[in-house]
Amino acid sequence: MKQLIQPENATEADVIKKILEENGILARVESFHDTAYDGLFQLQRGWGVVYVPESEHVRARKILEDWQSSTPRDIPWDESTE
């Protein structure tokens, strides 16, 4: 398995995994959260990693780039920016 992306959070990781699996690519999500250290590694290393088979890495990267470029950046119903 080869690292594809470090998502910002669990929700992003789950969405990426689902998109890849809908395209026939097996994906594995690994969180850096460790209950013994109360998330210390996530502060240092980020939330976690999404892995894909090395043979599918290029195709997975393309699918991910297409998804990221089609995601709206400004959500009109997001009141936190007002």
Contacts in CASP RR format, 6 or more apart in sequence:
PFRMAT RR
TARGET T0000
AUTHOR 0000-0000-0000
METHOD contacts of the structure
MODEL  1
MKQLIQPENATEADVIKKILEENGILARVESFHDTAYDGLFQLQRGWGVV
YVPESEHVRARKILEDWQSSTPRDIPWDESTE
1 28 0 8 1.000
1 51 0 8 1.000
1 52 0 8 1.000
1 53 0 8 1.000
1 54 0 8 1.000
2 51 0 8 1.000
2 52 0 8 1.000
2 53 0 8 1.000
2 54 0 8 1.000
2 57 0 8 1.000
3 49 0 8 1.000
3 50 0 8 1.000
3 51 0 8 1.000
4 16 0 8 1.000
4 27 0 8 1.000
4 49 0 8 1.000
4 50 0 8 1.000
4 51 0 8 1.000
4 52 0 8 1.000
4 57 0 8 1.000
4 60 0 8 1.000
4 61 0 8 1.000
4 64 0 8 1.000
5 16 0 8 1.000
5 49 0 8 1.000
5 50 0 8 1.000
5 64 0 8 1.000
6 46 0 8 1.000
6 47 0 8 1.000
6 48 0 8 1.000
6 49 0 8 1.000
6 50 0 8 1.000
7 13 0 8 1.000
7 16 0 8 1.000
7 29 0 8 1.000
7 47 0 8 1.000
7 48 0 8 1.000
7 49 0 8 1.000
7 50 0 8 1.000
8 47 0 8 1.000
9 47 0 8 1.000
10 31 0 8 1.000
10 47 0 8 1.000
12 47 0 8 1.000
13 29 0 8 1.000
13 31 0 8 1.000
13 47 0 8 1.000
13 48 0 8 1.000
13 50 0 8 1.000
14 29 0 8 1.000
16 27 0 8 1.000
16 50 0 8 1.000
16 64 0 8 1.000
16 67 0 8 1.000
17 27 0 8 1.000
17 28 0 8 1.000
17 29 0 8 1.000
17 50 0 8 1.000
19 63 0 8 1.000
19 64 0 8 1.000
19 67 0 8 1.000
20 26 0 8 1.000
20 27 0 8 1.000
20 50 0 8 1.000
20 52 0 8 1.000
20 60 0 8 1.000
20 63 0 8 1.000
20 64 0 8 1.000
21 27 0 8 1.000
23 59 0 8 1.000
23 63 0 8 1.000
25 52 0 8 1.000
25 53 0 8 1.000
25 56 0 8 1.000
25 59 0 8 1.000
25 60 0 8 1.000
25 63 0 8 1.000
26 52 0 8 1.000
26 53 0 8 1.000
26 56 0 8 1.000
27 50 0 8 1.000
27 51 0 8 1.000
27 52 0 8 1.000
27 60 0 8 1.000
28 50 0 8 1.000
28 51 0 8 1.000
28 52 0 8 1.000
29 48 0 8 1.000
29 49 0 8 1.000
29 50 0 8 1.000
29 51 0 8 1.000
30 48 0 8 1.000
30 49 0 8 1.000
30 50 0 8 1.000
30 51 0 8 1.000
31 42 0 8 1.000
31 47 0 8 1.000
31 48 0 8 1.000
32 39 0 8 1.000
32 41 0 8 1.000
32 42 0 8 1.000
32 45 0 8 1.000
32 46 0 8 1.000
32 47 0 8 1.000
32 48 0 8 1.000
32 49 0 8 1.000
33 39 0 8 1.000
33 41 0 8 1.000
33 42 0 8 1.000
33 47 0 8 1.000
34 40 0 8 1.000
34 41 0 8 1.000
42 48 0 8 1.000
52 60 0 8 1.000
74 81 0 8 1.000
END
